[in-house]
């Protein structure tokens, strides 16, 4: 499947500010990117492309002087498909750590007892969360705790990802948080948003994604931008600014064409 994406993020400041270094995580990984570019205003004074500690692409940029606006546009075309098996075993402890609430752990044990193999359990978990959760879009903010999503039966895609990860880790299954895009429009008017889903490490397979927001395993309908043990390591733009008494306003626009 071919994705063509244009993602614009705009910060407006109430007065000129000095920008701190910004880390950008808006380049696809794990697939064939036919092209990718950043258009950034103001123009960075330096740029460094690198891999994160968890193996996904990051671009770090710095700025000189002051500005009252920061505009970042990421554009690319990529081809998705079933990904090849991973051959290198990652450092798994970061994907197993975490304090798991007992209600989440009990939910995990009950569901695991009803399933057969681990892959069968993971599909059952995906479908169960899809059926039991009222899903909604929450454009900004961090994910809820796993126990809150389980208790209320409601959440956004990132909340379901966090709950899925907690369930897996409570059973000793390594899991991580993924941020990216999906082929499906999420609102009747077609407005697009960043998406989130979990991946688990399966021996002999590698990282395999599941999307409890849609109740399916991840195949070629998703574009991953970054993956980390938790949401904080996948923020699409990470950085700050200096300015006394200055407020900021965030807006974004996301266009996705799928063919």
Residue pairs with C-beta under 8 A, 6 or more apart in sequence:
1 79
1 80
1 81
1 183
1 220
1 221
1 258
1 259
2 77
2 78
2 79
2 80
2 258
2 259
3 28
3 76
3 77
3 78
3 80
3 181
3 183
3 223
3 256
3 257
3 258
4 76
4 77
4 256
4 257
4 258
4 259
5 74
5 75
5 76
5 77
5 78
5 181
5 223
5 254
5 255
5 256
5 257
6 73
6 74
6 75
6 253
6 254
6 255
7 26
7 73
7 74
7 75
7 236
7 252
7 253
7 254
7 255
8 71
8 72
8 73
8 74
8 252
8 253
8 254
9 71
9 72
9 73
9 236
9 237
9 250
9 251
9 252
10 69
10 70
10 71
10 72
10 250
10 251
10 252
11 69
11 70
11 71
11 248
11 249
11 250
12 68
12 69
12 248
12 249
12 251
13 67
13 68
13 69
13 70
13 241
13 243
13 246
13 247
13 248
13 249
14 68
14 246
14 247
14 248
15 68
15 243
15 245
15 246
16 66
16 67
16 68
16 243
17 66
17 67
17 68
17 241
17 242
17 243
17 246
18 63
18 65
18 66
18 241
18 242
18 243
19 42
19 63
19 67
19 70
19 239
19 240
19 241
20 239
20 240
20 241
20 242
21 60
21 61
21 62
21 239
22 60
22 61
22 62
22 63
22 70
22 72
22 237
22 238
22 239
23 58
23 59
23 60
23 235
23 237
23 238
23 239
24 38
24 58
24 59
24 60
24 61
24 72
24 74
24 236
24 237
25 52
25 56
25 57
25 58
25 179
25 225
25 226
25 234
25 235
25 236
25 237
25 238
26 38
26 72
26 74
26 225
26 236
26 237
27 33
27 36
27 57
27 59
27 74
27 76
27 225
28 36
28 76
28 78
28 180
28 223
28 224
28 225
29 55
29 56
29 57
29 224
29 225
29 226
29 227
30 83
30 224
31 78
31 79
31 80
31 81
31 83
31 223
31 224
32 78
32 79
33 76
33 77
33 78
34 76
34 77
34 78
34 79
35 75
35 76
35 77
36 74
36 75
36 76
36 78
37 74
37 75
37 76
38 59
38 72
38 73
38 74
39 71
39 72
39 73
39 75
40 61
40 70
40 71
40 72
40 73
41 69
41 70
41 71
42 63
42 65
42 67
42 69
42 70
44 61
44 62
44 63
45 62
45 63
45 64
46 61
46 62
47 59
47 60
47 61
47 62
48 59
48 60
48 61
49 57
49 58
49 59
50 57
50 58
50 59
50 60
51 57
51 58
52 58
52 226
52 228
52 233
54 94
54 176
54 226
54 227
54 228
54 229
54 233
55 90
55 227
56 224
56 225
56 226
56 227
56 228
57 226
58 226
70 241
72 237
78 223
80 220
80 221
80 222
80 223
81 220
82 219
82 220
83 206
84 206
85 204
85 205
85 206
86 205
86 206
86 207
87 206
90 174
90 201
92 174
92 201
94 229
95 169
95 174
95 175
95 176
95 201
95 229
96 169
96 172
96 174
97 169
97 229
98 165
98 166
98 169
100 146
100 166
100 169
100 170
101 145
101 146
101 147
101 166
103 147
103 150
103 151
104 146
104 147
104 150
104 163
104 166
104 167
104 170
105 170
107 150
107 167
108 166
108 167
108 168
108 170
108 171
109 170
109 171
111 121
111 124
111 125
111 128
111 167
112 121
112 171
114 124
115 121
115 124
118 173
118 202
119 202
122 168
122 173
122 200
122 208
122 210
122 217
123 210
123 217
125 164
125 167
125 168
125 210
125 212
126 164
126 210
126 211
126 212
126 215
126 216
126 217
127 215
129 160
129 163
129 164
129 212
129 215
130 212
130 213
130 214
130 215
131 215
132 153
133 149
133 153
133 154
133 155
133 160
133 212
134 153
134 154
134 155
135 154
135 155
135 156
135 157
135 160
135 213
136 154
136 155
136 156
137 156
137 186
137 187
137 193
138 156
139 193
140 250
142 158
142 231
142 232
143 155
143 156
143 158
143 159
143 161
143 162
143 196
143 231
144 155
144 159
144 162
145 162
146 162
146 163
146 165
146 166
146 167
148 155
148 159
149 155
149 159
149 160
149 162
149 163
150 163
155 163
157 195
157 196
157 197
157 213
158 177
158 196
158 231
160 212
160 213
161 177
161 178
161 196
161 197
161 198
161 212
161 231
162 177
162 231
163 212
164 175
164 198
164 210
164 212
165 175
165 176
165 177
165 198
168 174
168 175
168 198
168 200
169 175
173 200
173 201
174 200
174 201
175 198
175 199
175 200
175 201
176 198
176 199
176 200
176 201
176 207
176 227
176 228
176 229
177 196
177 198
177 227
177 228
177 229
177 230
177 231
177 233
177 234
178 196
178 197
178 198
178 199
178 209
178 224
178 226
178 227
178 234
179 194
179 195
179 196
179 224
179 225
179 226
179 227
179 231
179 234
179 235
179 236
180 194
180 195
180 196
180 197
180 222
180 223
180 224
180 225
180 226
181 192
181 194
181 195
181 222
181 223
181 225
181 254
181 256
182 195
182 211
182 214
182 221
182 222
182 223
183 221
183 222
183 256
183 258
184 214
184 221
185 191
185 192
186 192
186 193
186 195
191 254
192 254
192 255
192 256
193 254
194 236
194 254
195 213
195 222
196 231
196 234
197 209
197 210
197 211
197 212
197 213
197 218
197 222
198 209
198 210
198 212
199 207
199 208
199 209
199 210
199 218
199 227
200 207
200 208
200 210
201 207
201 208
202 208
207 227
208 217
208 218
209 217
209 218
209 222
209 224
210 216
210 217
210 218
211 217
211 218
211 222
225 234
225 236
226 233
226 234
226 236
227 234
228 234
241 248
